Amino acid sequence: MSRRVWPLRLAAREGINTARAGRWTSLLVVLAVAWASAIPGAADAAGVTQLVEDEHAWVEAGGHVFVVEGARTDGMPNPIPAPACERLSQYEGIDASFALTRTNASGSLSHIPGARPTLYEVTPGVYEFLGVEPAVEGTVIATSGFARRSGVTDGDPAIVIRRAGFGVSASESDLLRLAVADASIMGEEFDGAFLVPSLVPDTADACYVRTDAAHHTAVAAALPGLLSYSGKPAIPNPRLFSGEFTVDYTTAFEDRPLRWVWVATAGALGLLWGIVQWFRRSQIAIYATFGAKAKARLVMQATEWGVLAGIGAVWGWSLGILSSIAWGARAPQALSAVSFHTLLTVLGASVLVVLLGLRPTGTLLNALKDR
């Protein structure tokens, strides 16, 4: 009955002892793992943070907003059914919606008669769309552009004087509460305008719909039918459709060049480990001569690698987090990207270490002959 000369526990202990006694070789491996984990992860985290911030700016500027208008009949645009537009927020995937009617009137505040912003009539859904809290006495919404130029502030009392224009008679509102809102998500044409919420009319000129990334495509497909007029489907146009906002951030995230750099770093670590083992071939041959079978030698090398790689990975992960934050990465992106690269780099290199450990090894006599 054969007896196992090298128990696996003894092989593992020998691997730990080799890692401890390796000195400069062990330090080299630890440093290589640390830097291979830290640098690519930190650089990727900074890039991902920039993508996230760009996408956030895109969304804030109206990236998931549709401006829906009626199809043209005999050269004239059909109106939008305002009640249907106002009800859209009840559908899953639509955050807010409101109908807008362009008027030929300009207005002013009773205490600032010189300012004459354009007036737009909107349905009450604008409150949720722009994040405005309506006042009990009534609200008129001044865009932030008008507030900057006139000096009005949120919550000021206001009486809106509607000036006469083509098809519009002059009028004066009751005492209202002024709400200042950033309407840039609707478009540049509203900078300096007044949005006057009113009762829901039968029709409107346009419907503004805000959705999210998960429902963007489905909402775009549903809007023509939901806002059709006299059997004519409506036309949903993305609020942002040209220039710098044409970037597909999901694709950019998936195709970023640093995503796969862990493959190269894992290969480099595997090559480094192979070089170390080649210089140790005489030592490995001694183990084989004294009865260490292939399985025991594999456990020995894998244990040594595990100890050194574990120390290097922890060091590199910490260094990568700190470096990425220093380079401007946000903490969530730093944690995610550095952890991703550290884990896959170490796992990929470990696979190569195991494959190298499975290679056949001769005896000490064979090693001496090789010299």
C-alpha positions, 0 to 999 in steps of 0.5 A: 500500500502506497503512502503519500509522502507530501500531504497537501497540508504540508505542501500548503505550509511549505508554500507559506514559508516560501512566500515569507522567505522569498524576500525580494522575489516576494516583494516584487510579486506583491508590488506587481499585483498592487500596481496592476490592480491600482493603476488601471482601476483608478484610471477607469474610475476617473473615466467612468465618473466623467461619463456619469457626470456627462450623462447626468448633465445630459439628463438635466438638460432634457435628455429624457424629455419629448416635445410632442407636436401634432402632425401637419395637415394641409401644411398646418400642424394639428393641435395636441389633446391637452387632457390626454397630455395632462393624464400621461403622468399616470402611465408607468414610465412617465414621470411628468407631463404638461401641455403648453400653448403659445400666446401672442401676448407679452406680460409684466409684473405690476411692480416691474412694468419695464420687463415684458416677458413672453407669456405661455399658458401651461396645464397644472402638470408643469408644477411636477415637471419643474418641481414647483410647489403651487401656492394656494392663492395661485402661481405664476412661474418665472424662468430663472433667466427672467429672475436673474435680469429682473431681481425677483425672487421665489415667493414674491407676490406678483400681479401679472399684467397681460398686454394686448396683442394680436387676438389677445385682449389686455387683462390683469391677474389677481394677486399671485405668488411668484415661483422661480424655476429653471426651465432650461430642460424645456429649451432655450426659447423659454429663457426669460419667459412666464409660464402661466398655469391655467385650467386644462383646455381642449387642445394645446400646441405641444406636450412636454413629457419626461421619462427615464432611461429604462422607458425611453424607447417604449414611451417614444413608441407609445406617444404618437398613438396616445396623443393622436388628434382626429386619427392623426398620430402625434410626432414626439421629438427628443428635446436634445437631438444634436451637438454634444448631446448625441453621445450614447452613454450606455454604449460609451460605458460598454466600449470604454477602452480601459474596461478590458485592460485587466486581461493585459495586466493579468497576462503580465502577472502570469508572465512574471510568475512564470519567470520566477518559477523558471528561475526556481526550476532547480528548487522545484526539481528538488521537491519532485526528487523528494516525493512531491507529486504534481498535486502537492507542487501545485498546492505549494505554488498556488498557496505561495501565490495566494499569500502574495497576491492577497497582500498585493490585492489589498494594497493595490485596492486601497491605493487604487481607491485613494488614487482614483478619488485624487484624480477626481473620481466619485466614491461609488465609481471608484469603489466599483471600478477598482474592485472590478479590476482588482478582482478580475486581474487577480482571478485571471492571473491565478488561472495562469498560475494554476496552468503553470503549476500543472506543467510537468517537472523533472527530477533534480538530475534532469535539472542538473543535466539542463544546466 
